[in-house]
């Protein structure tokens, strides 16, 4: 096993609680693996949480993404690059719409949630529905991807009424409302899509998913694809090697 320390840079989204929980998810997956923790070197995770002082857990507008968020993204990438990370993960799907505006050098360490999501859809060939913040829908992040034509027939989008409910749940999580009432309000939206796998395209929804994963009935009731968990698997894969050289696929 290599003694090299895996270094992961994380740029938080507009919800600092969700950003911190994403980092917790990285370490949770690490300690849950069958790695021999007595000899393994845990990854170093550098989190920059920069919520841009948005009041009341509000969701950024498209204009704010193209101005405030872009400026902050460039600055935060520069900070992290000084630490020579192996990967940089951005806990904000909206920010991925800005990646084409970055220099090649700024993009080189970024592990794109969108790339991983779309590649997984291509491989699995299932029917999906996207749950995300309304800004991410307005930015048409998936539709602008170079491989959109390969997944266009696989994906559906929620109604305006459902989108408003999802935005409400996201704002509640941003504001630290992690109680049962928020989870209870989210589950009926999931029930509208019994024949789809539900993509959770927001770090606040990853927080909700963590709660659902603790509920055995929810685990069997809903088909969920959490790209935040998939990116964690991707970045930790170099560490998931047993002493006998076999990959840990737990």
C-alpha positions as CSV (number, residue, x, y, z in Angstrom):
1,X,0.0,0.0,0.0
2,X,1.3,3.4,-0.9
3,X,2.3,5.8,1.9
4,X,1.3,8.8,-0.1
5,X,-1.3,10.9,1.6
6,X,-4.4,11.5,-0.5
7,X,-5.2,15.2,-0.4
8,X,-8.8,16.3,-1.2
9,X,-9.8,19.9,-1.7
10,X,-13.5,20.7,-1.1
11,X,-15.2,24.0,-2.1
12,X,-18.4,24.2,-0.2
13,X,-21.7,25.3,-1.6
14,X,-24.1,28.0,-0.3
15,X,-25.2,25.8,2.6
16,X,-22.3,25.5,5.0
17,X,-23.9,22.7,7.0
18,X,-24.3,20.5,3.9
19,X,-20.6,21.3,3.0
20,X,-19.5,20.1,6.4
21,X,-21.6,17.0,6.2
22,X,-20.1,16.2,2.8
23,X,-16.7,16.2,4.5
24,X,-18.1,14.0,7.2
25,X,-19.4,11.6,4.5
26,X,-15.9,11.3,3.1
27,X,-14.4,10.2,6.5
28,X,-17.5,8.1,7.2
29,X,-16.9,6.1,4.0
30,X,-13.2,5.8,4.8
31,X,-13.7,4.3,8.2
32,X,-16.5,2.0,7.0
33,X,-14.3,0.5,4.4
34,X,-12.4,-2.7,5.0
35,X,-9.1,-0.9,4.9
36,X,-6.8,-1.8,7.8
37,X,-7.0,1.5,9.7
38,X,-4.1,0.6,11.8
39,X,-1.7,0.9,8.9
40,X,-3.7,3.1,6.5
41,X,-3.0,6.8,6.2
42,X,-6.3,8.7,6.2
43,X,-6.9,11.4,3.5
44,X,-6.4,15.0,4.3
45,X,-9.5,17.1,3.4
46,X,-9.2,20.9,3.0
47,X,-12.6,22.5,3.1
48,X,-13.2,26.1,2.0
49,X,-16.7,27.1,3.1
50,X,-17.7,30.4,1.5
51,X,-21.5,30.8,1.6
52,X,-21.3,34.4,0.2
53,X,-23.4,35.8,3.1
54,X,-26.7,34.9,1.4
55,X,-29.4,35.8,4.0
56,X,-32.0,33.3,5.2
57,X,-30.6,30.3,3.3
58,X,-31.8,31.7,0.0
59,X,-31.0,30.1,-3.3
60,X,-28.6,32.0,-5.6
61,X,-30.1,33.6,-8.7
62,X,-28.6,32.9,-12.1
63,X,-27.1,36.5,-12.2
64,X,-25.5,35.9,-8.8
65,X,-24.0,32.7,-10.0
66,X,-22.4,34.5,-13.0
67,X,-20.9,37.2,-10.8
68,X,-20.5,36.5,-7.1
69,X,-20.1,32.8,-7.4
70,X,-17.7,32.9,-10.3
71,X,-15.4,35.4,-8.5
72,X,-15.5,33.3,-5.3
73,X,-14.9,30.0,-7.3
74,X,-11.8,31.3,-9.0
75,X,-10.4,32.6,-5.7
76,X,-11.1,29.4,-3.7
77,X,-9.5,27.2,-6.4
78,X,-6.4,29.4,-6.2
79,X,-6.3,28.9,-2.4
80,X,-6.7,25.1,-2.7
81,X,-4.1,24.7,-5.5
82,X,-1.5,26.1,-3.1
83,X,-2.0,22.9,-1.1
84,X,-1.4,20.6,-4.2
85,X,-4.6,18.6,-3.9
86,X,-5.1,15.3,-5.8
87,X,-8.7,16.3,-6.4
88,X,-10.9,19.3,-5.9
89,X,-14.6,18.7,-5.4
90,X,-17.2,21.5,-5.7
91,X,-20.3,20.9,-3.4
92,X,-22.5,23.0,-5.7
93,X,-24.0,21.8,-8.9
94,X,-24.7,25.4,-10.0
95,X,-21.0,26.2,-9.8
96,X,-20.3,23.5,-12.4
97,X,-22.1,25.7,-15.0
98,X,-19.2,28.1,-14.5
99,X,-16.4,25.6,-15.2
100,X,-16.1,26.5,-18.9
101,X,-15.3,30.1,-17.8
102,X,-12.2,28.9,-15.9
103,X,-8.8,28.5,-17.3
104,X,-7.5,25.0,-18.1
105,X,-5.1,25.3,-15.2
106,X,-7.9,26.1,-12.8
107,X,-9.9,23.1,-14.0
108,X,-7.2,20.5,-14.0
109,X,-7.7,19.2,-10.4
110,X,-11.5,19.5,-10.4
111,X,-13.5,16.2,-10.2
112,X,-16.7,17.2,-11.8
113,X,-19.9,16.0,-10.2
114,X,-21.7,16.5,-13.5
115,X,-19.2,14.4,-15.5
116,X,-19.5,11.6,-12.9
117,X,-23.3,11.8,-12.9
118,X,-23.7,11.7,-16.7
119,X,-21.1,8.9,-17.1
120,X,-23.0,6.8,-14.5
121,X,-26.3,7.4,-16.4
122,X,-24.7,6.3,-19.6
123,X,-23.4,3.1,-18.0
124,X,-26.6,2.2,-16.1
125,X,-29.2,3.1,-18.8
126,X,-32.0,3.7,-16.3
127,X,-34.9,6.2,-16.2
128,X,-34.1,9.2,-14.0
129,X,-35.6,12.3,-12.5
130,X,-33.5,15.2,-11.3
131,X,-34.1,16.8,-7.9
132,X,-32.0,20.0,-7.6
133,X,-32.3,23.7,-6.8
134,X,-34.3,25.8,-9.2
135,X,-31.1,27.7,-10.2
136,X,-29.5,24.5,-11.4
137,X,-32.5,23.9,-13.7
138,X,-32.4,27.5,-15.0
139,X,-28.7,27.1,-15.8
140,X,-29.5,23.9,-17.8
141,X,-26.4,22.2,-16.4
142,X,-27.1,18.8,-17.8
143,X,-28.4,20.0,-21.2
144,X,-25.2,22.0,-21.8
145,X,-23.0,19.0,-21.2
146,X,-21.2,17.6,-24.3
147,X,-22.8,14.2,-23.7
148,X,-26.4,15.4,-23.2
149,X,-27.6,13.7,-26.3
150,X,-26.5,10.4,-24.8
151,X,-28.8,10.8,-21.8
152,X,-31.6,13.1,-23.0
153,X,-34.1,10.2,-23.3
154,X,-33.3,8.9,-19.8
155,X,-34.1,11.9,-17.7
156,X,-37.2,13.7,-16.6
157,X,-37.6,16.9,-14.6
158,X,-40.0,17.8,-11.8
159,X,-43.1,20.0,-12.1
160,X,-43.1,23.7,-11.0
161,X,-45.0,22.8,-7.9
162,X,-42.6,20.0,-7.0
163,X,-39.7,22.3,-7.7
164,X,-41.0,24.9,-5.2
165,X,-41.3,22.2,-2.6
166,X,-37.8,21.0,-3.3
167,X,-36.4,24.6,-3.0
168,X,-38.3,24.9,0.3
169,X,-36.6,21.8,1.7
170,X,-33.2,22.9,0.4
171,X,-33.6,26.3,2.1
172,X,-34.7,24.6,5.4
173,X,-31.5,22.5,5.4
174,X,-29.4,25.6,4.6
175,X,-30.9,27.2,7.7
176,X,-30.0,24.2,9.9
177,X,-33.5,22.7,10.1
178,X,-32.5,19.1,10.2
179,X,-35.6,17.8,12.0
180,X,-38.1,15.1,11.1
181,X,-40.7,17.6,9.7
182,X,-38.3,18.5,6.9
183,X,-37.7,14.9,6.0
184,X,-41.4,14.1,6.2
185,X,-42.1,16.9,3.7
186,X,-39.5,15.5,1.3
187,X,-40.7,11.9,1.1
188,X,-44.0,12.6,-0.6
189,X,-42.2,14.2,-3.5
190,X,-40.1,11.0,-3.8
191,X,-43.2,9.0,-4.0
192,X,-44.3,10.7,-7.2
193,X,-41.6,8.8,-9.1
194,X,-41.9,5.1,-8.3
195,X,-40.5,4.1,-11.7
196,X,-37.5,6.4,-11.8
197,X,-34.2,6.5,-10.1
198,X,-34.0,9.9,-8.3
199,X,-30.9,12.0,-8.8
200,X,-30.1,14.2,-5.8
201,X,-28.4,17.1,-7.5
202,X,-27.8,19.3,-4.4
203,X,-25.6,18.9,-1.3
204,X,-28.6,19.7,0.9
205,X,-30.4,16.8,-0.6
206,X,-27.3,14.6,0.1
207,X,-28.0,15.6,3.8
208,X,-31.6,14.4,3.4
209,X,-30.3,11.2,1.8
210,X,-28.1,10.4,4.7
211,X,-31.1,10.6,7.0
212,X,-33.1,8.3,4.6
213,X,-30.2,5.8,4.6
214,X,-30.7,5.4,8.3
215,X,-34.3,4.5,7.8
216,X,-34.5,0.9,6.6
217,X,-38.0,1.4,5.1
218,X,-36.9,4.4,3.0
219,X,-33.9,2.5,1.7
220,X,-36.2,-0.1,0.1
221,X,-38.9,2.3,-0.9
222,X,-37.0,4.7,-3.1
223,X,-34.4,4.3,-5.8
224,X,-31.9,7.1,-5.3
225,X,-28.7,8.0,-7.1
226,X,-26.6,10.4,-5.0
227,X,-23.7,11.7,-7.1
228,X,-22.1,13.1,-3.9
229,X,-21.6,9.5,-2.7
230,X,-20.4,8.4,-6.1
231,X,-17.7,11.1,-6.1
232,X,-16.6,10.1,-2.7
233,X,-16.2,6.5,-3.9
234,X,-14.2,7.9,-6.9
235,X,-11.8,10.0,-4.8
236,X,-11.2,7.3,-2.2
237,X,-10.7,4.5,-4.6
238,X,-6.9,4.7,-4.5
239,X,-7.1,3.9,-0.8
240,X,-9.5,0.9,-1.1
241,X,-6.8,-1.7,-1.5
242,X,-6.4,-4.6,0.9
243,X,-2.9,-5.8,1.9
244,X,-3.5,-8.7,-0.6
245,X,-4.1,-6.2,-3.4
246,X,-7.8,-6.7,-3.8
247,X,-10.1,-3.7,-4.1
248,X,-12.6,-3.0,-1.4
249,X,-16.0,-2.8,-2.9
250,X,-18.0,-2.7,0.3
